[in-house]
Amino acid sequence: MDSQVARDGRLMELVDEKWRDDKLPMEEVAVPQMELPEIEPDNGPTNETLKEQEQKWSDLALSALHDQPPTTANH
């Protein structure tokens, strides 16, 4: 049964002839720089945007390491 499509007809109401014929405009769309994938492939291929890469750093709280001065123990 895994190789057969089970159709239940729920999407039939959403798709009509007008929707099928609708085309996106061919004009260029302005995309913010932070939403584009990295253009320098030096670090290996990535599909993450700059915004997603920055969020990784903040998710790991690595930026806090840079903000805090090193602590030393005086013996």
PQR file with spaces between the fields and no chain letter, atoms N, CA, C, O and H, PARSE charges and radii, in Angstrom:
ATOM       1  N    MET     1       0.799   -1.197    0.000 -0.4000 1.5000
ATOM       2  CA   MET     1       0.000    0.000    0.000 -0.0000 2.0000
ATOM       3  C    MET     1       0.844    1.265    0.000  0.5500 1.7000
ATOM       4  O    MET     1       0.328    2.325   -0.353 -0.5500 1.4000
ATOM       5  N    ASP     2       2.121    1.204    0.380 -0.4000 1.5000
ATOM       6  CA   ASP     2       2.947    2.399    0.452 -0.0000 2.0000
ATOM       7  C    ASP     2       3.195    3.020   -0.909  0.5500 1.7000
ATOM       8  O    ASP     2       3.405    4.230   -0.997 -0.5500 1.4000
ATOM       9  H    ASP     2       2.539    0.342    0.667  0.4000 1.0000
ATOM      10  N    SER     3       3.178    2.236   -1.961 -0.4000 1.5000
ATOM      11  CA   SER     3       3.480    2.770   -3.285 -0.0000 2.0000
ATOM      12  C    SER     3       2.246    3.319   -3.999  0.5500 1.7000
ATOM      13  O    SER     3       2.352    3.781   -5.135 -0.5500 1.4000
ATOM      14  H    SER     3       3.007    1.253   -1.889  0.4000 1.0000
ATOM      15  N    GLN     4       1.096    3.278   -3.366 -0.4000 1.5000
ATOM      16  CA   GLN     4      -0.123    3.783   -3.982 -0.0000 2.0000
ATOM      17  C    GLN     4      -0.579    5.055   -3.280  0.5500 1.7000
ATOM      18  O    GLN     4      -0.519    5.154   -2.054 -0.5500 1.4000
ATOM      19  H    GLN     4       1.010    2.902   -2.443  0.4000 1.0000
ATOM      20  N    VAL     5      -1.030    6.016   -4.056 -0.4000 1.5000
ATOM      21  CA   VAL     5      -1.508    7.280   -3.509 -0.0000 2.0000
ATOM      22  C    VAL     5      -2.920    7.096   -2.983  0.5500 1.7000
ATOM      23  O    VAL     5      -3.788    6.550   -3.665 -0.5500 1.4000
ATOM      24  H    VAL     5      -1.079    5.936   -5.052  0.4000 1.0000
ATOM      25  N    ALA     6      -3.135    7.558   -1.762 -0.4000 1.5000
ATOM      26  CA   ALA     6      -4.475    7.513   -1.180 -0.0000 2.0000
ATOM      27  C    ALA     6      -5.078    8.903   -1.307  0.5500 1.7000
ATOM      28  O    ALA     6      -4.655    9.823   -0.608 -0.5500 1.4000
ATOM      29  H    ALA     6      -2.430    8.001   -1.208  0.4000 1.0000
ATOM      30  N    ARG     7      -6.054    9.070   -2.182 -0.4000 1.5000
ATOM      31  CA   ARG     7      -6.687   10.366   -2.406 -0.0000 2.0000
ATOM      32  C    ARG     7      -7.996   10.428   -1.638  0.5500 1.7000
ATOM      33  O    ARG     7      -8.849    9.546   -1.740 -0.5500 1.4000
ATOM      34  H    ARG     7      -6.398    8.322   -2.750  0.4000 1.0000
ATOM      35  N    ASP     8      -8.125   11.489   -0.873 -0.4000 1.5000
ATOM      36  CA   ASP     8      -9.374   11.628   -0.131 -0.0000 2.0000
ATOM      37  C    ASP     8     -10.195   12.821   -0.601  0.5500 1.7000
ATOM      38  O    ASP     8     -11.308   13.020   -0.115 -0.5500 1.4000
ATOM      39  H    ASP     8      -7.433   12.205   -0.790  0.4000 1.0000
ATOM      40  N    GLY     9      -9.679   13.623   -1.536 -0.4000 1.5000
ATOM      41  CA   GLY     9     -10.454   14.693   -2.137 -0.0000 2.0000
ATOM      42  C    GLY     9     -10.530   15.980   -1.342  0.5500 1.7000
ATOM      43  O    GLY     9     -11.311   16.865   -1.694 -0.5500 1.4000
ATOM      44  H    GLY     9      -8.774   13.461   -1.931  0.4000 1.0000
ATOM      45  N    ARG    10      -9.741   16.121   -0.272 -0.4000 1.5000
ATOM      46  CA   ARG    10      -9.816   17.339    0.541 -0.0000 2.0000
ATOM      47  C    ARG    10      -9.324   18.569   -0.216  0.5500 1.7000
ATOM      48  O    ARG    10      -9.809   19.671    0.039 -0.5500 1.4000
ATOM      49  H    ARG    10      -9.107   15.403    0.015  0.4000 1.0000
ATOM      50  N    LEU    11      -8.387   18.416   -1.130 -0.4000 1.5000
ATOM      51  CA   LEU    11      -7.838   19.555   -1.855 -0.0000 2.0000
ATOM      52  C    LEU    11      -8.632   19.907   -3.103  0.5500 1.7000
ATOM      53  O    LEU    11      -8.338   20.913   -3.749 -0.5500 1.4000
ATOM      54  H    LEU    11      -7.993   17.520   -1.338  0.4000 1.0000
ATOM      55  N    MET    12      -9.604   19.127   -3.451 -0.4000 1.5000
ATOM      56  CA   MET    12     -10.373   19.376   -4.666 -0.0000 2.0000
ATOM      57  C    MET    12     -11.086   20.726   -4.613  0.5500 1.7000
ATOM      58  O    MET    12     -11.273   21.363   -5.650 -0.5500 1.4000
ATOM      59  H    MET    12      -9.843   18.310   -2.927  0.4000 1.0000
ATOM      60  N    GLU    13     -11.482   21.169   -3.425 -0.4000 1.5000
ATOM      61  CA   GLU    13     -12.172   22.444   -3.293 -0.0000 2.0000
ATOM      62  C    GLU    13     -11.217   23.621   -3.480  0.5500 1.7000
ATOM      63  O    GLU    13     -11.652   24.708   -3.862 -0.5500 1.4000
ATOM      64  H    GLU    13     -11.330   20.651   -2.583  0.4000 1.0000
ATOM      65  N    LEU    14      -9.931   23.426   -3.219 -0.4000 1.5000
ATOM      66  CA   LEU    14      -8.953   24.511   -3.290 -0.0000 2.0000
ATOM      67  C    LEU    14      -8.424   24.747   -4.696  0.5500 1.7000
ATOM      68  O    LEU    14      -8.084   25.875   -5.051 -0.5500 1.4000
ATOM      69  H    LEU    14      -9.578   22.544   -2.908  0.4000 1.0000
ATOM      70  N    VAL    15      -8.353   23.704   -5.487 -0.4000 1.5000
ATOM      71  CA   VAL    15      -7.756   23.792   -6.816 -0.0000 2.0000
ATOM      72  C    VAL    15      -8.857   23.889   -7.860  0.5500 1.7000
ATOM      73  O    VAL    15      -9.705   23.005   -7.977 -0.5500 1.4000
ATOM      74  H    VAL    15      -8.630   22.788   -5.198  0.4000 1.0000
ATOM      75  N    ASP    16      -8.828   24.983   -8.618 -0.4000 1.5000
ATOM      76  CA   ASP    16      -9.764   25.115   -9.722 -0.0000 2.0000
ATOM      77  C    ASP    16      -8.987   25.545  -10.967  0.5500 1.7000
ATOM      78  O    ASP    16      -7.770   25.720  -10.914 -0.5500 1.4000
ATOM      79  H    ASP    16      -8.139   25.702   -8.523  0.4000 1.0000
ATOM      80  N    GLU    17      -9.681   25.711  -12.065 -0.4000 1.5000
ATOM      81  CA   GLU    17      -9.026   26.051  -13.336 -0.0000 2.0000
ATOM      82  C    GLU    17      -8.310   27.397  -13.255  0.5500 1.7000
ATOM      83  O    GLU    17      -7.210   27.546  -13.786 -0.5500 1.4000
ATOM      84  H    GLU    17     -10.670   25.569  -12.108  0.4000 1.0000
ATOM      85  N    LYS    18      -8.922   28.371  -12.598 -0.4000 1.5000
ATOM      86  CA   LYS    18      -8.303   29.691  -12.462 -0.0000 2.0000
ATOM      87  C    LYS    18      -6.992   29.594  -11.677  0.5500 1.7000
ATOM      88  O    LYS    18      -6.006   30.240  -12.029 -0.5500 1.4000
ATOM      89  H    LYS    18      -9.816   28.250  -12.167  0.4000 1.0000
ATOM      90  N    TRP    19      -6.985   28.793  -10.625 -0.4000 1.5000
ATOM      91  CA   TRP    19      -5.778   28.620   -9.813 -0.0000 2.0000
ATOM      92  C    TRP    19      -4.673   27.940  -10.620  0.5500 1.7000
ATOM      93  O    TRP    19      -3.506   28.317  -10.513 -0.5500 1.4000
ATOM      94  H    TRP    19      -7.787   28.268  -10.339  0.4000 1.0000
ATOM      95  N    ARG    20      -5.031   26.949  -11.422 -0.4000 1.5000
ATOM      96  CA   ARG    20      -4.036   26.242  -12.240 -0.0000 2.0000
ATOM      97  C    ARG    20      -3.416   27.153  -13.289  0.5500 1.7000
ATOM      98  O    ARG    20      -2.231   27.024  -13.594 -0.5500 1.4000
ATOM      99  H    ARG    20      -5.979   26.643  -11.509  0.4000 1.0000
ATOM     100  N    ASP    21      -4.201   28.070  -13.845 -0.4000 1.5000
ATOM     101  CA   ASP    21      -3.705   28.961  -14.891 -0.0000 2.0000
ATOM     102  C    ASP    21      -2.941   30.160  -14.338  0.5500 1.7000
ATOM     103  O    ASP    21      -2.267   30.859  -15.095 -0.5500 1.4000
ATOM     104  H    ASP    21      -5.164   28.174  -13.597  0.4000 1.0000
ATOM     105  N    ASP    22      -3.033   30.408  -13.050 -0.4000 1.5000
ATOM     106  CA   ASP    22      -2.375   31.559  -12.437 -0.0000 2.0000
ATOM     107  C    ASP    22      -0.858   31.391  -12.498  0.5500 1.7000
ATOM     108  O    ASP    22      -0.327   30.342  -12.134 -0.5500 1.4000
ATOM     109  H    ASP    22      -3.581   29.840  -12.436  0.4000 1.0000
ATOM     110  N    LYS    23      -0.172   32.422  -12.958 -0.4000 1.5000
ATOM     111  CA   LYS    23       1.291   32.398  -13.086 -0.0000 2.0000
ATOM     112  C    LYS    23       1.882   33.522  -12.250  0.5500 1.7000
ATOM     113  O    LYS    23       1.276   34.582  -12.096 -0.5500 1.4000
ATOM     114  H    LYS    23      -0.603   33.275  -13.254  0.4000 1.0000
ATOM     115  N    LEU    24       3.069   33.280  -11.712 -0.4000 1.5000
ATOM     116  CA   LEU    24       3.777   34.321  -10.982 -0.0000 2.0000
ATOM     117  C    LEU    24       4.390   35.299  -11.966  0.5500 1.7000
ATOM     118  O    LEU    24       4.751   34.910  -13.077 -0.5500 1.4000
ATOM     119  H    LEU    24       3.561   32.418  -11.836  0.4000 1.0000
ATOM     120  N    PRO    25       4.516   36.563  -11.579 -0.5600 1.5000
ATOM     121  CA   PRO    25       5.132   37.540  -12.483  0.2800 2.0000
ATOM     122  C    PRO    25       6.616   37.235  -12.675  0.5500 1.7000
ATOM     123  O    PRO    25       7.267   36.688  -11.785 -0.5500 1.4000
ATOM     124  N    MET    26       7.138   37.593  -13.839 -0.4000 1.5000
ATOM     125  CA   MET    26       8.539   37.328  -14.151 -0.0000 2.0000
ATOM     126  C    MET    26       9.464   38.439  -13.652  0.5500 1.7000
ATOM     127  O    MET    26      10.671   38.380  -13.885 -0.5500 1.4000
ATOM     128  H    MET    26       6.609   38.037  -14.562  0.4000 1.0000
ATOM     129  N    GLU    27       8.929   39.432  -12.981 -0.4000 1.5000
ATOM     130  CA   GLU    27       9.757   40.526  -12.494 -0.0000 2.0000
ATOM     131  C    GLU    27      10.603   40.060  -11.307  0.5500 1.7000
ATOM     132  O    GLU    27      10.277   39.085  -10.631 -0.5500 1.4000
ATOM     133  H    GLU    27       7.948   39.480  -12.792  0.4000 1.0000
ATOM     134  N    GLU    28      11.680   40.776  -11.081 -0.4000 1.5000
ATOM     135  CA   GLU    28      12.555   40.428   -9.978 -0.0000 2.0000
ATOM     136  C    GLU    28      11.928   40.869   -8.664  0.5500 1.7000
ATOM     137  O    GLU    28      11.286   41.916   -8.586 -0.5500 1.4000
ATOM     138  H    GLU    28      11.945   41.568  -11.631  0.4000 1.0000
ATOM     139  N    VAL    29      12.122   40.065   -7.650 -0.4000 1.5000
ATOM     140  CA   VAL    29      11.577   40.348   -6.338 -0.0000 2.0000
ATOM     141  C    VAL    29      12.733   40.744   -5.425  0.5500 1.7000
ATOM     142  O    VAL    29      13.752   40.054   -5.375 -0.5500 1.4000
ATOM     143  H    VAL    29      12.643   39.214   -7.714  0.4000 1.0000
ATOM     144  N    ALA    30      12.579   41.843   -4.709 -0.4000 1.5000
ATOM     145  CA   ALA    30      13.621   42.292   -3.783 -0.0000 2.0000
ATOM     146  C    ALA    30      13.605   41.407   -2.540  0.5500 1.7000
ATOM     147  O    ALA    30      12.592   41.302   -1.849 -0.5500 1.4000
ATOM     148  H    ALA    30      11.751   42.403   -4.749  0.4000 1.0000
ATOM     149  N    VAL    31      14.737   40.776   -2.271 -0.4000 1.5000
ATOM     150  CA   VAL    31      14.878   39.915   -1.104 -0.0000 2.0000
ATOM     151  C    VAL    31      15.894   40.557   -0.169  0.5500 1.7000
ATOM     152  O    VAL    31      16.980   40.928   -0.614 -0.5500 1.4000
ATOM     153  H    VAL    31      15.561   40.861   -2.832  0.4000 1.0000
ATOM     154  N    PRO    32      15.572   40.698    1.113 -0.5600 1.5000
ATOM     155  CA   PRO    32      16.537   41.280    2.044  0.2800 2.0000
ATOM     156  C    PRO    32      17.827   40.460    2.085  0.5500 1.7000
ATOM     157  O    PRO    32      17.797   39.236    1.959 -0.5500 1.4000
ATOM     158  N    GLN    33      18.950   41.140    2.262 -0.4000 1.5000
ATOM     159  CA   GLN    33      20.266   40.495    2.254 -0.0000 2.0000
ATOM     160  C    GLN    33      20.358   39.382    3.299  0.5500 1.7000
ATOM     161  O    GLN    33      20.983   38.349    3.059 -0.5500 1.4000
ATOM     162  H    GLN    33      18.974   42.134    2.365  0.4000 1.0000
ATOM     163  N    MET    34      19.732   39.596    4.458 -0.4000 1.5000
ATOM     164  CA   MET    34      19.812   38.605    5.535 -0.0000 2.0000
ATOM     165  C    MET    34      19.009   37.346    5.228  0.5500 1.7000
ATOM     166  O    MET    34      19.181   36.331    5.902 -0.5500 1.4000
ATOM     167  H    MET    34      19.223   40.435    4.653  0.4000 1.0000
ATOM     168  N    GLU    35      18.145   37.393    4.236 -0.4000 1.5000
ATOM     169  CA   GLU    35      17.328   36.240    3.883 -0.0000 2.0000
ATOM     170  C    GLU    35      17.936   35.416    2.751  0.5500 1.7000
ATOM     171  O    GLU    35      17.413   34.354    2.413 -0.5500 1.4000
ATOM     172  H    GLU    35      18.006   38.219    3.689  0.4000 1.0000
ATOM     173  N    LEU    36      19.029   35.890    2.164 -0.4000 1.5000
ATOM     174  CA   LEU    36      19.676   35.173    1.073 -0.0000 2.0000
ATOM     175  C    LEU    36      20.641   34.134    1.617  0.5500 1.7000
ATOM     176  O    LEU    36      21.209   34.338    2.690 -0.5500 1.4000
ATOM     177  H    LEU    36      19.454   36.753    2.438  0.4000 1.0000
ATOM     178  N    PRO    37      20.847   33.016    0.907 -0.5600 1.5000
ATOM     179  CA   PRO    37      21.862   32.056    1.337  0.2800 2.0000
ATOM     180  C    PRO    37      23.249   32.657    1.165  0.5500 1.7000
ATOM     181  O    PRO    37      23.440   33.606    0.405 -0.5500 1.4000
ATOM     182  N    GLU    38      24.212   32.093    1.881 -0.4000 1.5000
ATOM     183  CA   GLU    38      25.580   32.594    1.826 -0.0000 2.0000
ATOM     184  C    GLU    38      26.117   32.463    0.403  0.5500 1.7000
ATOM     185  O    GLU    38      25.961   31.419   -0.231 -0.5500 1.4000
ATOM     186  H    GLU    38      24.057   31.322    2.499  0.4000 1.0000
ATOM     187  N    ILE    39      26.744   33.514   -0.090 -0.4000 1.5000
ATOM     188  CA   ILE    39      27.226   33.491   -1.468 -0.0000 2.0000
ATOM     189  C    ILE    39      28.681   33.054   -1.566  0.5500 1.7000
ATOM     190  O    ILE    39      29.161   32.783   -2.666 -0.5500 1.4000
ATOM     191  H    ILE    39      26.871   34.362    0.425  0.4000 1.0000
ATOM     192  N    GLU    40      29.392   32.979   -0.453 -0.4000 1.5000
ATOM     193  CA   GLU    40      30.778   32.527   -0.465 -0.0000 2.0000
ATOM     194  C    GLU    40      30.824   31.065   -0.041  0.5500 1.7000
ATOM     195  O    GLU    40      30.618   30.761    1.134 -0.5500 1.4000
ATOM     196  H    GLU    40      29.001   33.199    0.441  0.4000 1.0000
ATOM     197  N    PRO    41      31.089   30.163   -0.967 -0.5600 1.5000
ATOM     198  CA   PRO    41      31.073   28.735   -0.632  0.2800 2.0000
ATOM     199  C    PRO    41      32.376   28.247   -0.003  0.5500 1.7000
ATOM     200  O    PRO    41      32.658   27.050   -0.051 -0.5500 1.4000
ATOM     201  N    ASP    42      33.189   29.145    0.592 -0.4000 1.5000
ATOM     202  CA   ASP    42      34.464   28.740    1.175 -0.0000 2.0000
ATOM     203  C    ASP    42      34.290   27.793    2.353  0.5500 1.7000
ATOM     204  O    ASP    42      35.132   26.925    2.583 -0.5500 1.4000
ATOM     205  H    ASP    42      32.960   30.118    0.631  0.4000 1.0000
ATOM     206  N    ASN    43      33.222   27.951    3.085 -0.4000 1.5000
ATOM     207  CA   ASN    43      32.991   27.127    4.265 -0.0000 2.0000
ATOM     208  C    ASN    43      32.195   25.869    3.945  0.5500 1.7000
ATOM     209  O    ASN    43      31.676   25.222    4.854 -0.5500 1.4000
ATOM     210  H    ASN    43      32.538   28.656    2.898  0.4000 1.0000
ATOM     211  N    GLY    44      32.093   25.523    2.704 -0.4000 1.5000
ATOM     212  CA   GLY    44      31.312   24.363    2.294 -0.0000 2.0000
ATOM     213  C    GLY    44      29.923   24.781    1.873  0.5500 1.7000
ATOM     214  O    GLY    44      29.499   25.899    2.167 -0.5500 1.4000
ATOM     215  H    GLY    44      32.514   26.049    1.965  0.4000 1.0000
ATOM     216  N    PRO    45      29.214   23.918    1.198 -0.5600 1.5000
ATOM     217  CA   PRO    45      27.874   24.271    0.722  0.2800 2.0000
ATOM     218  C    PRO    45      26.906   24.424    1.893  0.5500 1.7000
ATOM     219  O    PRO    45      26.904   23.622    2.827 -0.5500 1.4000
ATOM     220  N    THR    46      26.096   25.459    1.825 -0.4000 1.5000
ATOM     221  CA   THR    46      25.083   25.679    2.851 -0.0000 2.0000
ATOM     222  C    THR    46      23.834   26.262    2.208  0.5500 1.7000
ATOM     223  O    THR    46      23.918   27.033    1.252 -0.5500 1.4000
ATOM     224  H    THR    46      26.098   26.111    1.067  0.4000 1.0000
ATOM     225  N    ASN    47      22.708   25.896    2.725 -0.4000 1.5000
ATOM     226  CA   ASN    47      21.437   26.435    2.246 -0.0000 2.0000
ATOM     227  C    ASN    47      20.829   27.368    3.273  0.5500 1.7000
ATOM     228  O    ASN    47      19.705   27.839    3.101 -0.5500 1.4000
ATOM     229  H    ASN    47      22.640   25.269    3.502  0.4000 1.0000
ATOM     230  N    GLU    48      21.570   27.638    4.346 -0.4000 1.5000
ATOM     231  CA   GLU    48      21.048   28.491    5.402 -0.0000 2.0000
ATOM     232  C    GLU    48      21.248   29.953    5.047  0.5500 1.7000
ATOM     233  O    GLU    48      22.244   30.325    4.427 -0.5500 1.4000
ATOM     234  H    GLU    48      22.483   27.255    4.485  0.4000 1.0000
ATOM     235  N    THR    49      20.300   30.769    5.444 -0.4000 1.5000
ATOM     236  CA   THR    49      20.435   32.205    5.230 -0.0000 2.0000
ATOM     237  C    THR    49      21.354   32.778    6.301  0.5500 1.7000
ATOM     238  O    THR    49      21.651   32.124    7.301 -0.5500 1.4000
ATOM     239  H    THR    49      19.491   30.467    5.948  0.4000 1.0000
ATOM     240  N    LEU    50      21.798   34.012    6.074 -0.4000 1.5000
ATOM     241  CA   LEU    50      22.642   34.667    7.068 -0.0000 2.0000
ATOM     242  C    LEU    50      21.907   34.815    8.396  0.5500 1.7000
ATOM     243  O    LEU    50      22.506   34.697    9.465 -0.5500 1.4000
ATOM     244  H    LEU    50      21.556   34.543    5.262  0.4000 1.0000
ATOM     245  N    LYS    51      20.620   35.071    8.318 -0.4000 1.5000
ATOM     246  CA   LYS    51      19.807   35.207    9.530 -0.0000 2.0000
ATOM     247  C    LYS    51      19.782   33.894   10.311  0.5500 1.7000
ATOM     248  O    LYS    51      19.904   33.893   11.536 -0.5500 1.4000
ATOM     249  H    LYS    51      20.133   35.167    7.450  0.4000 1.0000
ATOM     250  N    GLU    52      19.623   32.780    9.601 -0.4000 1.5000
ATOM     251  CA   GLU    52      19.609   31.473   10.259 -0.0000 2.0000
ATOM     252  C    GLU    52      20.964   31.157   10.865  0.5500 1.7000
ATOM     253  O    GLU    52      21.037   30.571   11.945 -0.5500 1.4000
ATOM     254  H    GLU    52      19.523   32.780    8.606  0.4000 1.0000
ATOM     255  N    GLN    53      22.043   31.538   10.183 -0.4000 1.5000
ATOM     256  CA   GLN    53      23.376   31.295   10.718 -0.0000 2.0000
ATOM     257  C    GLN    53      23.617   32.119   11.978  0.5500 1.7000
ATOM     258  O    GLN    53      24.215   31.625   12.934 -0.5500 1.4000
ATOM     259  H    GLN    53      21.984   32.015    9.306  0.4000 1.0000
ATOM     260  N    GLU    54      23.158   33.371   11.991 -0.4000 1.5000
ATOM     261  CA   GLU    54      23.290   34.199   13.186 -0.0000 2.0000
ATOM     262  C    GLU    54      22.488   33.625   14.348  0.5500 1.7000
ATOM     263  O    GLU    54      22.922   33.689   15.498 -0.5500 1.4000
ATOM     264  H    GLU    54      22.673   33.773   11.214  0.4000 1.0000
ATOM     265  N    GLN    55      21.325   33.066   14.051 -0.4000 1.5000
ATOM     266  CA   GLN    55      20.500   32.492   15.107 -0.0000 2.0000
ATOM     267  C    GLN    55      21.175   31.280   15.732  0.5500 1.7000
ATOM     268  O    GLN    55      21.005   31.030   16.925 -0.5500 1.4000
ATOM     269  H    GLN    55      20.973   33.014   13.117  0.4000 1.0000
ATOM     270  N    LYS    56      21.936   30.527   14.953 -0.4000 1.5000
ATOM     271  CA   LYS    56      22.666   29.391   15.511 -0.0000 2.0000
ATOM     272  C    LYS    56      23.623   29.866   16.590  0.5500 1.7000
ATOM     273  O    LYS    56      23.710   29.269   17.663 -0.5500 1.4000
ATOM     274  H    LYS    56      22.074   30.731   13.984  0.4000 1.0000
ATOM     275  N    TRP    57      24.339   30.941   16.297 -0.4000 1.5000
ATOM     276  CA   TRP    57      25.291   31.472   17.271 -0.0000 2.0000
ATOM     277  C    TRP    57      24.567   31.922   18.527  0.5500 1.7000
ATOM     278  O    TRP    57      25.046   31.681   19.635 -0.5500 1.4000
ATOM     279  H    TRP    57      24.268   31.426   15.425  0.4000 1.0000
ATOM     280  N    SER    58      23.430   32.566   18.374 -0.4000 1.5000
ATOM     281  CA   SER    58      22.712   33.022   19.565 -0.0000 2.0000
ATOM     282  C    SER    58      22.029   31.857   20.274  0.5500 1.7000
ATOM     283  O    SER    58      21.870   31.892   21.494 -0.5500 1.4000
ATOM     284  H    SER    58      23.041   32.761   17.474  0.4000 1.0000
ATOM     285  N    ASP    59      21.626   30.839   19.542 -0.4000 1.5000
ATOM     286  CA   ASP    59      21.025   29.668   20.172 -0.0000 2.0000
ATOM     287  C    ASP    59      22.026   28.964   21.076  0.5500 1.7000
ATOM     288  O    ASP    59      21.661   28.440   22.128 -0.5500 1.4000
ATOM     289  H    ASP    59      21.755   30.811   18.551  0.4000 1.0000
ATOM     290  N    LEU    60      23.280   28.953   20.667 -0.4000 1.5000
ATOM     291  CA   LEU    60      24.323   28.311   21.458 -0.0000 2.0000
ATOM     292  C    LEU    60      24.892   29.243   22.525  0.5500 1.7000
ATOM     293  O    LEU    60      25.708   28.817   23.342 -0.5500 1.4000
ATOM     294  H    LEU    60      23.577   29.378   19.812  0.4000 1.0000
ATOM     295  N    ALA    61      24.477   30.500   22.528 -0.4000 1.5000
ATOM     296  CA   ALA    61      24.951   31.528   23.463 -0.0000 2.0000
ATOM     297  C    ALA    61      26.450   31.748   23.334  0.5500 1.7000
ATOM     298  O    ALA    61      27.107   32.102   24.313 -0.5500 1.4000
ATOM     299  H    ALA    61      23.814   30.847   21.864  0.4000 1.0000
ATOM     300  N    LEU    62      26.997   31.543   22.146 -0.4000 1.5000
ATOM     301  CA   LEU    62      28.429   31.739   21.938 -0.0000 2.0000
ATOM     302  C    LEU    62      28.799   33.214   21.928  0.5500 1.7000
ATOM     303  O    LEU    62      29.945   33.563   22.213 -0.5500 1.4000
ATOM     304  H    LEU    62      26.463   31.255   21.351  0.4000 1.0000
ATOM     305  N    SER    63      27.858   34.077   21.608 -0.4000 1.5000
ATOM     306  CA   SER    63      28.160   35.507   21.621 -0.0000 2.0000
ATOM     307  C    SER    63      28.431   35.986   23.038  0.5500 1.7000
ATOM     308  O    SER    63      29.142   36.974   23.226 -0.5500 1.4000
ATOM     309  H    SER    63      26.928   33.794   21.377  0.4000 1.0000
ATOM     310  N    ALA    64      27.881   35.310   24.034 -0.4000 1.5000
ATOM     311  CA   ALA    64      28.124   35.687   25.426 -0.0000 2.0000
ATOM     312  C    ALA    64      29.578   35.453   25.808  0.5500 1.7000
ATOM     313  O    ALA    64      30.095   36.146   26.685 -0.5500 1.4000
ATOM     314  H    ALA    64      27.303   34.508   23.881  0.4000 1.0000
ATOM     315  N    LEU    65      30.245   34.507   25.183 -0.4000 1.5000
ATOM     316  CA   LEU    65      31.657   34.262   25.465 -0.0000 2.0000
ATOM     317  C    LEU    65      32.501   35.459   25.070  0.5500 1.7000
ATOM     318  O    LEU    65      33.475   35.793   25.746 -0.5500 1.4000
ATOM     319  H    LEU    65      29.826   33.945   24.470  0.4000 1.0000
ATOM     320  N    HIS    66      32.134   36.090   23.997 -0.4000 1.5000
ATOM     321  CA   HIS    66      32.884   37.244   23.512 -0.0000 2.0000
ATOM     322  C    HIS    66      32.647   38.463   24.395  0.5500 1.7000
ATOM     323  O    HIS    66      33.548   39.289   24.548 -0.5500 1.4000
ATOM     324  H    HIS    66      31.343   35.819   23.449  0.4000 1.0000
ATOM     325  N    ASP    67      31.477   38.595   24.972 -0.4000 1.5000
ATOM     326  CA   ASP    67      31.118   39.765   25.762 -0.0000 2.0000
ATOM     327  C    ASP    67      31.709   39.737   27.169  0.5500 1.7000
ATOM     328  O    ASP    67      31.923   40.793   27.765 -0.5500 1.4000
ATOM     329  H    ASP    67      30.746   37.925   24.848  0.4000 1.0000
ATOM     330  N    GLN    68      31.974   38.554   27.708 -0.4000 1.5000
ATOM     331  CA   GLN    68      32.446   38.436   29.081 -0.0000 2.0000
ATOM     332  C    GLN    68      33.970   38.421   29.127  0.5500 1.7000
ATOM     333  O    GLN    68      34.605   37.728   28.332 -0.5500 1.4000
ATOM     334  H    GLN    68      31.801   37.697   27.224  0.4000 1.0000
ATOM     335  N    PRO    69      34.563   39.177   30.049 -0.5600 1.5000
ATOM     336  CA   PRO    69      36.019   39.109   30.192  0.2800 2.0000
ATOM     337  C    PRO    69      36.409   37.777   30.824  0.5500 1.7000
ATOM     338  O    PRO    69      35.633   37.203   31.589 -0.5500 1.4000
ATOM     339  N    PRO    70      37.590   37.287   30.514 -0.5600 1.5000
ATOM     340  CA   PRO    70      38.010   36.007   31.102  0.2800 2.0000
ATOM     341  C    PRO    70      38.223   36.156   32.607  0.5500 1.7000
ATOM     342  O    PRO    70      38.706   37.183   33.083 -0.5500 1.4000
ATOM     343  N    THR    71      37.863   35.137   33.323 -0.4000 1.5000
ATOM     344  CA   THR    71      38.063   35.142   34.772 -0.0000 2.0000
ATOM     345  C    THR    71      39.300   34.328   35.088  0.5500 1.7000
ATOM     346  O    THR    71      39.519   33.258   34.521 -0.5500 1.4000
ATOM     347  H    THR    71      37.471   34.302   32.936  0.4000 1.0000
ATOM     348  N    THR    72      40.106   34.846   35.999 -0.4000 1.5000
ATOM     349  CA   THR    72      41.316   34.131   36.410 -0.0000 2.0000
ATOM     350  C    THR    72      41.274   33.958   37.914  0.5500 1.7000
ATOM     351  O    THR    72      40.797   34.829   38.641 -0.5500 1.4000
ATOM     352  H    THR    72      39.928   35.715   36.460  0.4000 1.0000
ATOM     353  N    ALA    73      41.763   32.860   38.357 -0.4000 1.5000
ATOM     354  CA   ALA    73      41.810   32.583   39.790 -0.0000 2.0000
ATOM     355  C    ALA    73      43.194   32.950   40.302  0.5500 1.7000
ATOM     356  O    ALA    73      44.203   32.497   39.762 -0.5500 1.4000
ATOM     357  H    ALA    73      42.151   32.153   37.766  0.4000 1.0000
ATOM     358  N    ASN    74      43.239   33.769   41.341 -0.4000 1.5000
ATOM     359  CA   ASN    74      44.517   34.145   41.957 -0.0000 2.0000
ATOM     360  C    ASN    74      44.817   33.181   43.087  0.5500 1.7000
ATOM     361  O    ASN    74      44.017   33.026   44.009 -0.5500 1.4000
ATOM     362  H    ASN    74      42.420   34.137   41.780  0.4000 1.0000
ATOM     363  N    HIS    75      45.969   32.534   43.016 -0.4000 1.5000
ATOM     364  CA   HIS    75      46.344   31.579   44.066 -0.0000 2.0000
ATOM     365  C    HIS    75      47.412   32.166   44.916  0.5500 1.7000
ATOM     366  O    HIS    75      47.872   31.525   45.861 -0.5500 1.4000
ATOM     367  H    HIS    75      46.619   32.659   42.267  0.4000 1.0000
